[in-house]
Amino acid sequence: MVSLVVACGGGIFTTTIVTDEIKAILKKAGIQCKVTPAKLTELASISDADLIVVTGKYGTNTRNPANAPILVGMSIMTGIGKDEFIKELIDKVKEIEAAKK
C-alpha cells in the first residue's frame, strides 16, 4: 500500500478537501492508499511517505528524509488541469506500487 501525504499551508481546510478528493480518485481507480494530511512546513521532516501532494508550488523542490516525489495538486482546488493531475497521480501511485513489489 502506498503512503501519501497531502500538504498545504495550514494543514486544515484545503488539505481536508484535497485529501478527500484524492481518496475518492484513488478508490475509483481501484487503488488502496493511506492518505495523511500535513502542513507545508512539515515537508522537510516527513519520513514515512511514498508520495507527497502539495497545494501550491511551495515545497516541490524541498527534500524530505524519505526522498518522496512531490506533486502539485492545486488543480484539485481550481479545476484547471485536474484531468492531467489525476492521470499523473494515478500513474505515479501505480509506479510506486510496482516498485514495492
N, C-alpha and C positions, 0 to 999 in steps of 0.2 A: 504494500500500500504506500502510495506517495504522500508525503507530509508537505503541505503547502501553507505558507503564511501570507496573509493579506495585510498590508501596512498602509496607513495614511497618517496625516498629521496628528490628530488627537486620539486615534485608535478607538473611536466610538461610533459616530453616526455613519460616515462614509464607509468605514471598514465593515460595519454590520451589513450595509446594503450590498457592497461588493462581495463580501463573504457569502451571503445568502444566494446571490446570483451565481457565483462560481460553483457553489454546491449544486444548484439546480442544473447548471450547464453540464457538469461532470456526471451527475446522476442520469441525465437524459442521454449522455454518451455511453452509459453503462460502465463508468469508471468509479471505483471506490477510492476515496481520497480523504485524508484528515486535513481539514481547513481550520486554521487558527488565526484570529485577529491579532494585530500588534500596532505599535506606533512606529513611524518612520525613524524616530530617534533610537529605536531598539535594533535597527538593521545590523549594525556593526557587532552586536552581541548574539544574534540568532545563530545557534549552532546545530539545531536539530531539524532544519527544513531542507527538503529536496528542491523546493522551488519557492520563490518569493514573488508576489504580485504587489506592486505599489500603485497608488492612485495619482501619481504625478511623476515628473521626470527626476525629481529629487531622489537620490539613492540608487539610481540604476548602475552607477559605477562604483558604488560602495562595496567593499569587500566584507564578507561575513565569514565566521570561522568554518562554516560548512562549505564555503565556496559555492553556494547555491546560485543558480542563474536567477536573474531578476527581470520580470516582465512588467511593462507599464500597462495597467488595466483601467486607465481613466475612461476609456471608451465604454466601459460598463455604465458609467455615470452619464456620459454625454450622448451615447448612441452613435457617435461619429467613429467609424472604423470598427464597430462592435463585431461584425461578422468576421473580419480579419483577425481580431484579437481572439475570438472564440476558437478559430481554427489554429492559431498559434498556441494557445493554451492547451488544447486537446493534443496537438502534435507533440508538444514539449512533455506533457504528462505521460503520454504513451512511450516516448523516448526514454524517460526516466524509469518507467516501469520495466521496460525491456532491459535496461542496463542493470537493474537489480536482480534479474533472473539468472 
